[in-house]
Amino acid sequence: QVQLVESGGGLVQAGGSLRLSCAASGRTFSSYTMGWFRQAPGKEREFVAAISWSGGVIYNVDSVKGRFTISRDNAKNTVYLQMNSLKPEDTAVYYCAATSRSVATMTRGVGMDYWGKGTLVTVSS
């Protein structure tokens, strides 16, 4: 019932910045916890960041803490991931996800209700 479409990926040099967007359809968007996962070549998908429906609870994985910022604009049905100081190890397909459950649940990487198709981020050295 909810569709998620990511955009904003691309090729950047190490130290550069990108902002990913996730546009969501659905009347009940604001009630969902939203987050970002990523999958590098040859690796499993991993959790990156999440934000509660109210914006009051935010969690970022340690590897991106201080560099990435997740935010949401419920009026526009959009979630963002601002990525600064990018490193080659950030190279991955980034996926937007939604769950009716909590941020804590999302950090465990289980119970997703919806997934986007992904957007590729490539960081060169």
C-alpha positions as CSV (number, residue, x, y, z in Angstrom):
1,Q,0.0,0.0,0.0
2,V,3.0,2.3,0.6
3,Q,5.5,2.8,-2.2
4,L,9.0,4.1,-1.5
5,V,11.2,5.7,-4.3
6,E,14.8,6.7,-3.6
7,S,16.8,9.3,-5.5
8,G,19.9,11.3,-5.1
9,G,22.6,8.7,-5.5
10,G,25.6,9.2,-7.7
11,L,29.4,9.2,-8.0
12,V,31.3,11.4,-5.7
13,Q,34.9,11.7,-4.5
14,A,36.0,10.9,-1.0
15,G,35.2,13.8,1.3
16,G,32.2,14.9,-0.7
17,S,28.5,15.0,0.1
18,L,25.2,13.6,-1.2
19,R,21.6,13.9,-0.1
20,L,19.4,11.0,-0.6
21,S,15.6,11.3,-0.8
22,C,12.9,8.8,-0.3
23,A,9.5,9.8,-1.5
24,A,6.6,7.8,-0.1
25,S,3.1,7.4,-1.1
26,G,0.3,6.7,1.3
27,R,-2.0,8.5,3.6
28,T,-0.5,6.9,6.7
29,F,3.2,7.8,6.0
30,S,3.5,9.8,9.1
31,S,2.8,6.8,11.3
32,Y,5.8,4.8,10.1
33,T,9.3,4.6,11.4
34,M,11.5,5.3,8.4
35,G,15.1,4.3,7.8
36,W,18.0,3.6,5.5
37,F,19.9,0.4,4.8
38,R,22.8,-0.2,2.5
39,Q,24.3,-3.1,0.7
40,A,27.8,-3.1,-0.6
41,P,29.0,-5.5,-3.4
42,G,29.4,-9.0,-1.9
43,K,28.1,-8.0,1.5
44,E,24.8,-8.4,3.3
45,R,22.4,-5.5,3.7
46,E,23.1,-3.5,6.8
47,F,21.2,-0.9,8.8
48,V,22.4,2.7,8.6
49,A,19.9,5.1,10.2
50,A,16.3,5.4,11.4
51,I,13.9,8.0,12.6
52,S,10.6,7.7,14.4
53,W,7.3,8.9,13.0
54,S,7.4,12.0,15.2
55,G,11.1,12.7,14.6
56,G,11.7,12.4,18.3
57,V,13.9,9.3,18.2
58,I,16.8,9.0,15.8
59,Y,19.5,6.4,15.6
60,N,22.6,6.2,13.4
61,V,25.0,3.3,13.2
62,D,28.4,4.0,14.7
63,S,30.2,3.9,11.3
64,V,28.2,7.0,10.1
65,K,27.7,8.8,13.3
66,G,28.6,12.5,12.9
67,R,28.7,12.2,9.1
68,F,25.1,11.2,8.1
69,T,21.9,12.9,9.2
70,I,18.5,11.4,8.8
71,S,15.4,13.7,8.7
72,R,11.9,13.6,7.6
73,D,9.2,16.0,6.3
74,N,5.9,14.4,7.0
75,A,4.0,17.1,5.1
76,K,5.9,16.2,2.0
77,N,6.0,12.4,2.6
78,T,9.7,12.5,2.3
79,V,12.7,11.1,4.2
80,Y,16.2,12.3,3.7
81,L,19.7,11.1,4.3
82,Q,22.3,13.8,4.2
83,M,25.7,12.2,3.8
84,N,28.8,14.3,4.4
85,S,32.5,13.4,4.5
86,L,31.9,10.3,2.4
87,K,34.4,7.5,2.4
88,P,35.0,4.8,-0.2
89,E,33.6,2.2,2.2
90,D,30.3,4.0,2.0
91,T,29.9,2.8,-1.5
92,A,26.7,0.7,-1.7
93,V,23.2,0.6,-2.9
94,Y,21.1,2.5,-0.4
95,Y,17.6,1.4,0.4
96,C,14.8,3.2,2.1
97,A,12.6,1.2,4.4
98,A,9.4,1.6,6.5
99,T,8.0,-0.2,9.5
100,S,5.0,0.2,11.7
101,R,7.3,-0.7,14.6
102,S,9.9,1.2,16.6
103,V,13.3,2.6,15.8
104,A,14.8,0.0,18.1
105,T,13.1,-2.8,16.1
106,M,14.4,-1.3,12.8
107,T,18.0,-1.3,14.1
108,R,17.8,-5.0,14.3
109,G,17.1,-5.2,10.6
110,V,13.9,-7.1,10.9
111,G,10.2,-6.5,10.5
112,M,10.3,-4.1,7.5
113,D,6.9,-3.5,6.0
114,Y,8.1,-1.7,2.8
115,W,11.3,-1.4,0.8
116,G,12.4,1.0,-1.9
117,K,14.3,-0.3,-4.9
118,G,17.5,1.4,-4.0
119,T,19.8,4.1,-5.3
120,L,23.5,3.6,-5.9
121,V,26.1,5.7,-4.1
122,T,29.7,5.3,-5.4
123,V,32.5,7.1,-3.5
124,S,35.9,7.2,-5.3
125,S,39.3,7.6,-3.6
